[in-house]
Every structure is written in C-alpha cells, then in structure tokens.
C-alpha cells in the first residue's frame, strides 16, 4: 500500500508540481529494548510509536512500518512544513514510553526527501530519504536531515571504506602499535596500551575515529578485536614480567557470550599471566544489558585480568557505574578535567 501510494503521489508531483514529502525514520537504540526487556516489550514499543506517529500527521498523511524499527511517512507538504513535522515527531518519540511497568526512552532519526525537488521516481525518492536518514544518524541521532547531493558522495565514500576495511581485516593488514605507560615518579615503564592502526596503501594512515565506528556497525569489530587481543598478548609475553599490556574492548564485543572464552584462549595461546592483561571498557559497555555485562566482567576479574574504565567523563559519567564494578583503574578523560 505504501509503495503504491508513493508511486501515485510521485506521479502527481511530476504532472502538477504538487509538493510531496517523504520521511524515513529509524528508532535509536531499539535493539537495547529488545535485548533487555524482551521481544514482546519491543513489539509493544513499536505499537506505541505507531500511535504517536499517527497523532503527528494530518488527515492526508500516511505512515507505514517498512520492517524492523524502520518507518516511513508520506505527506502532501513541502518546505517549510516538513522540518516542522519532523521536529514534532522527534519530540513525540522522545517522551518516555511505559513498557512492562517501567519507563523507557528511545529516540528517532529522520531523513527527508522532497518531490519534485529531489526527483519523482519512487525508488529514487526512497533511496534519497534513506541517505538523509543515514546522515542524521551519523550526526548523533535524534535529529533530522534534508537530502543534499553531497550526501550521496559521502555515503559512497563510507561504502568504499567498508569494502577496504573488510579486505584489510581478512588479510590481517592492520597494525598494533604500543604506547608506553610510565610511573610518574620513576619514569619506569609499567605497561603499554595496544593501539590499532590502519596503514592504507592509497589513503595513508586512516584514523581509528573513522574506521572503528564502521567496524562496529558492520560487526567486523568482533573479528578485529579478537585479532588485536591475540597480537597484544603474544607481544606482551616477550616483555619483562613487570610490564602489563592494556587492550580496549568495544561494547559490541560484549553482545555475544564468548568474550571471556576469547580472552582465556588468547592468554593460553600466548602463555601470558592473566594478571599482566588489562582490559579497558567505556561507559557504553554498561549501558547495554548490565547484568550479563557485569557477569562477564566478574568472570574475567576472577581470572586475574585487570579491568579499567576508559574515557570516564565523556558519557553519562555516572558514579553508579563506579560502584557497580570494582574497577582497577579509572581513566578520566581530559575534557572532564
């Protein structure tokens, strides 16, 4: 029905020049609701979201769920009405939902395409609205973006980066560098932090800030993280016994149940004392399924592995996180200082 109505409205826009707005919507952090409260709660959330979207629309608007937590809206409006509609939707979805007796807050990101400005072919309009949605999510979510031609080039660049990263991971073409940690009083090296670097044959050094988010979004971070851990443990086994190695973990690596088994395997393969390994996590790790995450962290700590909180001060900076787990080290971000 939605695709049929979109095709009809696009044809009308082509024939008469009547304005047409297409909004693509994606809920922010919907997976966390499914993972922590269960799929029935996720289904209930989708029904409540649908009701709020309907309430934001006029009589001529159409809202459809395309799949998963993705919605689309067809509105017989152009500029400047559409950004106002998108802002009302963001505000409506941002209010707490009551699920299983508790308040849950999610957000929504929105991409907007216009006919006839951005074309009058239904598939082209959908693609452009989806491209604008990707740009909104890249801008930090809970926002809306209107399609711009430059977004296509940015999206193509991101896809090329993803292809190159997949090839580099498969070929083990990335590098692990080690940054020394020293005791301030004696300047003795007490440990080294493993840092992942990508020396691209054409791009040169690619910043981790650019390729790590791509690895997390595509699921490559699990393979990459395991490879870094093994490399770091093997390298540390050759160092003096007083020197530890520190390895960063992504929140994505905690979504499976095999993280502690991966750590144990890396330690055994390298014949490294667990007390010489330190794993660094961010607050984002504790934002997801906290009970399962804490269980993994406690199992690792019982092995003798040290656990550090990294970048404290850049997220919620909740002191509750520091009480929830006996961290061996807290690294306070310089922005917080």
BELNOR-V774343 format. One record per residue. N is the residue number from 1. RES is the residue in three letters. PHI is phi in degrees with one decimal (999 if undefined). Layout:
# BELNOR-V774343
((N,RES,PHI) (N,RES,PHI))
This chain:
# BELNOR-V774343
((1,UNK,999) (2,UNK,-62.5) (3,UNK,-63.9) (4,UNK,-66.3) (5,UNK,-65.2) (6,UNK,-63.2) (7,UNK,-62.6) (8,UNK,-65.0) (9,UNK,-67.4) (10,UNK,-65.8) (11,UNK,-64.5) (12,UNK,-66.4) (13,UNK,-64.0) (14,UNK,-67.0) (15,UNK,-79.8) (16,UNK,-114.5) (17,UNK,79.5) (18,UNK,-63.3) (19,UNK,-68.7) (20,UNK,-145.3) (21,UNK,-115.6) (22,UNK,-121.8) (23,UNK,-114.2) (24,UNK,-105.3) (25,UNK,-122.2) (26,UNK,-140.8) (27,UNK,-71.5) (28,UNK,-89.7) (29,UNK,66.5) (30,UNK,-62.9) (31,UNK,-60.4) (32,UNK,-63.9) (33,UNK,-63.2) (34,UNK,-59.3) (35,UNK,-71.2) (36,UNK,-94.5) (37,UNK,-107.4) (38,UNK,99.7) (39,UNK,-65.7) (40,UNK,-58.5) (41,UNK,-67.7) (42,UNK,-62.1) (43,UNK,-63.8) (44,UNK,-63.4) (45,UNK,-62.3) (46,UNK,-61.3) (47,UNK,-66.0) (48,UNK,-68.8) (49,UNK,-61.2) (50,UNK,-58.9) (51,UNK,-63.2) (52,UNK,-67.9) (53,UNK,-64.7) (54,UNK,-60.2) (55,UNK,-66.9) (56,UNK,-81.3) (57,UNK,-94.1) (58,UNK,-79.9) (59,UNK,-65.4) (60,UNK,-91.8) (61,UNK,-82.0) (62,UNK,-133.0) (63,UNK,-117.0) (64,UNK,-135.9) (65,UNK,-96.6) (66,UNK,-83.0) (67,UNK,151.2) (68,UNK,57.3) (69,UNK,-110.0) (70,UNK,-103.3) (71,UNK,-123.0) (72,UNK,-138.3) (73,UNK,-127.8) (74,UNK,-111.5) (75,UNK,-136.6) (76,UNK,-79.6) (77,UNK,-143.4) (78,UNK,-124.2) (79,UNK,-77.4) (80,UNK,-93.4) (81,UNK,-69.4) (82,UNK,-64.9) (83,UNK,-58.7) (84,UNK,-65.4) (85,UNK,-62.1) (86,UNK,-61.6) (87,UNK,-65.5) (88,UNK,-64.1) (89,UNK,-66.1) (90,UNK,-60.1) (91,UNK,-66.7) (92,UNK,-66.3) (93,UNK,-73.5) (94,UNK,-74.6) (95,UNK,-73.6) (96,UNK,-59.7) (97,UNK,-106.6) (98,UNK,-99.9) (99,UNK,-132.0) (100,UNK,51.4) (101,UNK,80.0) (102,UNK,-132.3) (103,UNK,-80.8) (104,UNK,-127.9) (105,UNK,-116.6) (106,UNK,-126.2) (107,UNK,-131.1) (108,UNK,-143.2) (109,UNK,-110.2) (110,UNK,-133.5) (111,UNK,-112.5) (112,UNK,-122.9) (113,UNK,-127.3) (114,UNK,-121.9) (115,UNK,-116.8) (116,UNK,-90.9) (117,UNK,-56.2) (118,UNK,-101.6) (119,UNK,120.6) (120,UNK,-131.3) (121,UNK,-89.1) (122,UNK,-55.7) (123,UNK,-66.4) (124,UNK,-65.3) (125,UNK,-62.2) (126,UNK,-61.6) (127,UNK,-63.8) (128,UNK,-71.3) (129,UNK,-65.4) (130,UNK,-68.3) (131,UNK,-63.9) (132,UNK,-65.9) (133,UNK,-63.1) (134,UNK,-60.3) (135,UNK,-64.9) (136,UNK,-63.9) (137,UNK,-66.5) (138,UNK,-67.9) (139,UNK,-79.9) (140,UNK,114.0) (141,UNK,69.1) (142,UNK,51.1) (143,UNK,-148.1) (144,UNK,-131.0) (145,UNK,-133.8) (146,UNK,-91.3) (147,UNK,-55.9) (148,UNK,-132.4) (149,UNK,-58.0) (150,UNK,-64.1) (151,UNK,-65.1) (152,UNK,-59.4) (153,UNK,-64.1) (154,UNK,-64.7) (155,UNK,-67.5) (156,UNK,-63.3) (157,UNK,-63.0) (158,UNK,-66.3) (159,UNK,-66.8) (160,UNK,-64.8) (161,UNK,-62.5) (162,UNK,-62.1) (163,UNK,-60.1) (164,UNK,-64.6) (165,UNK,-67.7) (166,UNK,-58.4) (167,UNK,-65.6) (168,UNK,-66.3) (169,UNK,-65.3) (170,UNK,-62.3) (171,UNK,-90.8) (172,UNK,51.3) (173,UNK,-94.4) (174,UNK,-85.7) (175,UNK,-126.2) (176,UNK,-109.1) (177,UNK,-102.6) (178,UNK,-126.6) (179,UNK,-101.0) (180,UNK,-67.3) (181,UNK,-112.5) (182,UNK,-121.1) (183,UNK,-74.9) (184,UNK,-61.7) (185,UNK,-72.6) (186,UNK,-103.8) (187,UNK,63.2) (188,UNK,-73.2) (189,UNK,-74.0) (190,UNK,-102.8) (191,UNK,-174.6) (192,UNK,-139.0) (193,UNK,-96.7) (194,UNK,-78.0) (195,UNK,-122.0) (196,UNK,-85.1) (197,UNK,-130.0) (198,UNK,-124.3) (199,UNK,-98.6) (200,UNK,-79.4) (201,UNK,-61.9) (202,UNK,-113.1) (203,UNK,-83.3) (204,UNK,78.9) (205,UNK,-70.0) (206,UNK,-97.1) (207,UNK,-63.7) (208,UNK,-57.0) (209,UNK,-63.0) (210,UNK,-92.8) (211,UNK,-96.5) (212,UNK,-65.4) (213,UNK,-59.0) (214,UNK,-65.1) (215,UNK,-63.1) (216,UNK,-70.4) (217,UNK,-66.9) (218,UNK,-93.0) (219,UNK,85.6) (220,UNK,-66.7) (221,UNK,-62.4) (222,UNK,-65.3) (223,UNK,-64.9) (224,UNK,-65.2) (225,UNK,-63.9) (226,UNK,-65.0) (227,UNK,-64.5) (228,UNK,-61.6) (229,UNK,-60.5) (230,UNK,-64.0) (231,UNK,-61.3) (232,UNK,-65.4) (233,UNK,-66.0) (234,UNK,-62.8) (235,UNK,-66.3) (236,UNK,-64.4) (237,UNK,-62.4) (238,UNK,-92.2) (239,UNK,-87.2) (240,UNK,-58.3) (241,UNK,-64.8) (242,UNK,-82.1) (243,UNK,-100.5) (244,UNK,-90.9) (245,UNK,-124.1) (246,UNK,-116.0) (247,UNK,-128.9) (248,UNK,-82.6) (249,UNK,-115.8) (250,UNK,-86.4) (251,UNK,-55.6) (252,UNK,-62.5) (253,UNK,-68.4) (254,UNK,-88.9) (255,UNK,-76.0) (256,UNK,-93.1) (257,UNK,-94.1) (258,UNK,-101.8) (259,UNK,-61.4) (260,UNK,-65.5) (261,UNK,-64.8) (262,UNK,-64.5) (263,UNK,-65.2) (264,UNK,-59.9) (265,UNK,-63.0) (266,UNK,-65.6) (267,UNK,-65.7) (268,UNK,-67.1) (269,UNK,-60.3) (270,UNK,-87.9) (271,UNK,56.4) (272,UNK,-104.6) (273,UNK,-61.8) (274,UNK,-55.4) (275,UNK,-65.6) (276,UNK,-94.5) (277,UNK,-108.1) (278,UNK,-121.8) (279,UNK,-107.5) (280,UNK,-105.5) (281,UNK,-123.3) (282,UNK,-106.4) (283,UNK,-60.9) (284,UNK,-58.1) (285,UNK,-63.8) (286,UNK,-81.8) (287,UNK,-74.8) (288,UNK,-85.7) (289,UNK,-47.4) (290,UNK,-65.4) (291,UNK,-64.8) (292,UNK,-65.6) (293,UNK,-63.7) (294,UNK,-63.3) (295,UNK,-62.9) (296,UNK,-63.1) (297,UNK,-62.6) (298,UNK,-66.5) (299,UNK,-63.7) (300,UNK,-65.6) (301,UNK,-66.1) (302,UNK,-64.9) (303,UNK,-68.8) (304,UNK,110.8) (305,UNK,-71.4) (306,UNK,-82.8) (307,UNK,-121.6) (308,UNK,-118.0) (309,UNK,-93.0) (310,UNK,-102.1) (311,UNK,56.5) (312,UNK,-64.3) (313,UNK,116.6) (314,UNK,-102.5) (315,UNK,-112.9) (316,UNK,-75.4) (317,UNK,52.8) (318,UNK,-81.0) (319,UNK,-65.9) (320,UNK,-61.0) (321,UNK,-63.1) (322,UNK,-73.4) (323,UNK,-84.6) (324,UNK,-71.7) (325,UNK,-147.5) (326,UNK,-78.3) (327,UNK,-64.8) (328,UNK,-83.0) (329,UNK,-152.4) (330,UNK,-122.8) (331,UNK,-99.1) (332,UNK,-85.4) (333,UNK,-63.9) (334,UNK,-64.8) (335,UNK,-63.5) (336,UNK,-70.1) (337,UNK,-61.4))
